[in-house]
Amino acid sequence: MIKSFCKILPLILVVAIAGCSYVGTRKNIVSEPTKFVKTGSIIDVDRIKYGGKLLIIPFKAGENVELNDQIDKVSLRIVKGIAEALLEGNSKFQILLDHNADEADIVIKGFITGFKTVPKWKNWFPGKKNISLSVEGKMIDVKTQSTICVFQDRSETSKKEEDHKHLGLTIGQNIGQFILSNDE
């Protein structure tokens, strides 16, 4: 009996330690699935309700994304989508442009983290040709440098009439709706 117990005890300890470490990591998750973006978290709801002068900085190419002209165009479409969603939602944000950017109370900035295109050789063969776009970013209070919200989103399509600029506009609108969803 003691031999059996000595064999089972290490197994029980390993399972207990693994379970405790798993429970500990779950608490560190900042973002959670939301209605509009893949994951996001509103940290300061009151600051969003207050509104203010908002500057949306065009998203930059992320770590594993090759910088090109197409990325710049997609980035501007993301900005347009966020601005449209906030303006249509009658938010308390005043969208600033480049000439008055220094007046900003709040800034939205982010990165394009994924930019999947269809390889040219695949165009010669039938079948689905998926493209995708992934972004992550945050909204920051300029005065306190505190984070107001964080978000990640991804969009994918195989429709021929849709391109990365369309995906960028959709993602931007999703981000704007996510911000407005907590401005009630």
matplotlib code that plots the C-alpha trace (Angstrom):
import matplotlib.pyplot as plt

x = [0.0, 2.8, 4.5, 1.2, 0.8, 4.4, 3.7, 0.5, 1.6, 3.9, 1.1, -1.3, 1.3, 1.9, -1.8, -2.4, 0.5, -0.5, -4.1, -3.0, -0.7, -3.6, -6.0, -3.3, -2.8, -6.5, -6.7, -4.0, -6.2, -6.9, -9.1, -12.2, -14.5, -16.9, -19.8, -18.0, -14.3, -12.5, -11.3, -11.4, -11.6, -12.9, -10.8, -12.2, -15.9, -16.4, -13.7, -15.4, -18.7, -17.1, -15.8, -13.4, -11.1, -10.0, -7.1, -7.0, -3.4, -3.2, -2.2, 1.4, 2.7, 3.3, 6.3, 5.6, 3.9, 5.8, 5.4, 4.1, 1.7, -1.2, -0.7, -0.8, -4.1, -5.6, -4.5, -6.3, -9.4, -9.3, -9.2, -12.1, -14.1, -13.5, -14.4, -17.6, -18.8, -18.2, -19.9, -22.9, -23.3, -23.6, -20.7, -19.3, -16.0, -14.8, -12.6, -9.4, -7.4, -3.7, -3.7, -5.2, -3.7, -1.9, -5.4, -6.1, -7.4, -7.6, -5.6, -6.3, -3.3, -2.5, -0.8, -1.7, -0.6, -1.7, -2.0, -2.6, -2.8, -3.4, -0.1, 0.0, 0.4, -2.9, -4.8, -4.2, -6.2, -9.9, -11.0, -11.4, -8.8, -9.0, -7.4, -7.3, -6.4, -5.7, -5.2, -4.6, -4.6, -5.6, -7.2, -5.1, -5.9, -3.2, -3.1, -2.7, -1.2, -3.6, -5.1, -8.9, -9.5, -7.6, -8.9, -7.9, -9.9, -9.5, -11.5, -11.3, -13.0, -12.9, -15.2, -13.5, -15.2, -13.7, -10.1, -7.9, -9.2, -12.7, -11.6, -9.9, -13.0, -15.0, -12.5, -12.5, -16.3, -16.1, -13.6, -15.8, -18.9, -17.0, -16.1, -19.7, -21.1, -19.9, -21.0, -24.5]
y = [0.0, 2.4, 1.7, 2.5, 5.7, 6.7, 6.2, 8.1, 11.0, 12.6, 12.4, 14.1, 16.9, 17.4, 17.7, 20.0, 22.3, 22.4, 23.2, 26.0, 27.5, 27.4, 29.2, 31.9, 32.7, 33.1, 36.1, 38.0, 38.1, 41.8, 41.4, 39.4, 38.6, 41.4, 42.0, 44.2, 43.3, 40.0, 40.9, 44.2, 45.7, 49.1, 50.1, 53.6, 53.7, 57.2, 58.7, 57.4, 58.8, 62.2, 62.3, 65.0, 65.9, 62.6, 62.1, 58.8, 58.0, 55.8, 52.3, 51.3, 48.0, 45.6, 43.4, 40.7, 42.9, 44.2, 47.9, 48.9, 51.4, 49.0, 49.0, 52.9, 52.9, 50.2, 52.2, 55.3, 53.2, 52.0, 55.6, 56.5, 53.5, 54.5, 58.2, 57.2, 54.9, 57.5, 60.3, 58.2, 57.1, 60.7, 60.3, 63.1, 62.9, 65.6, 64.0, 66.1, 66.3, 66.7, 70.5, 70.6, 67.3, 69.1, 69.8, 66.1, 64.9, 61.3, 59.3, 56.1, 54.3, 50.8, 48.3, 46.1, 42.7, 40.5, 41.1, 37.9, 38.1, 35.5, 34.3, 35.1, 31.5, 30.6, 32.9, 30.3, 27.6, 27.4, 27.5, 30.0, 32.7, 34.2, 37.5, 38.7, 41.7, 41.8, 44.8, 45.7, 49.0, 51.2, 54.5, 56.7, 59.8, 62.3, 64.2, 61.2, 58.8, 56.1, 53.5, 53.9, 50.8, 48.1, 46.1, 43.4, 42.6, 40.4, 40.2, 37.7, 37.3, 35.2, 37.5, 38.9, 42.3, 42.9, 43.8, 44.8, 48.4, 47.1, 44.9, 47.9, 50.0, 47.2, 46.8, 50.5, 50.6, 47.6, 49.5, 52.6, 50.6, 48.8, 52.2, 53.4, 50.2, 51.4, 55.0, 54.7]
z = [0.0, 0.8, -2.5, -4.4, -2.4, -3.2, -6.9, -6.9, -4.7, -7.3, -9.9, -7.5, -6.8, -10.6, -11.3, -8.4, -9.3, -13.0, -12.0, -9.7, -12.3, -14.9, -12.5, -11.9, -15.5, -16.3, -13.9, -16.0, -19.2, -19.8, -22.9, -23.3, -26.3, -27.0, -29.3, -31.9, -31.8, -31.4, -27.9, -26.0, -22.6, -21.5, -18.6, -17.9, -18.9, -17.3, -19.5, -22.6, -21.5, -20.9, -24.5, -25.6, -28.5, -30.2, -32.4, -34.4, -35.4, -38.5, -37.5, -38.2, -39.6, -36.7, -36.0, -38.7, -41.3, -44.3, -44.8, -48.2, -49.9, -49.4, -45.6, -45.6, -47.5, -45.2, -42.2, -43.4, -44.0, -40.4, -39.2, -41.5, -40.1, -36.5, -37.2, -39.1, -36.4, -33.7, -35.7, -36.6, -33.0, -31.8, -29.4, -27.3, -29.2, -31.5, -34.2, -34.8, -38.0, -38.6, -38.4, -34.8, -33.5, -30.6, -29.0, -28.4, -25.1, -26.2, -28.8, -30.5, -31.9, -32.9, -35.1, -38.1, -36.8, -39.7, -43.4, -45.3, -49.1, -51.7, -53.3, -57.1, -58.0, -56.2, -58.6, -61.4, -59.5, -58.6, -55.0, -52.1, -51.9, -48.4, -47.4, -43.8, -41.7, -38.0, -35.8, -32.1, -30.4, -27.5, -26.5, -24.3, -22.2, -23.2, -19.9, -17.6, -20.1, -18.8, -21.0, -21.5, -23.6, -25.5, -28.5, -31.0, -34.1, -37.2, -40.4, -43.3, -46.6, -49.7, -51.8, -54.9, -54.6, -51.1, -50.6, -47.6, -47.7, -47.3, -44.4, -42.8, -43.0, -41.4, -38.6, -38.0, -37.8, -35.4, -33.1, -33.2, -32.3, -29.5, -28.0, -28.3, -26.8, -23.4, -23.9, -22.7]

ax = plt.figure().add_subplot(projection="3d")
ax.plot(x, y, z, "-o")
ax.set_aspect("equal")
plt.show()
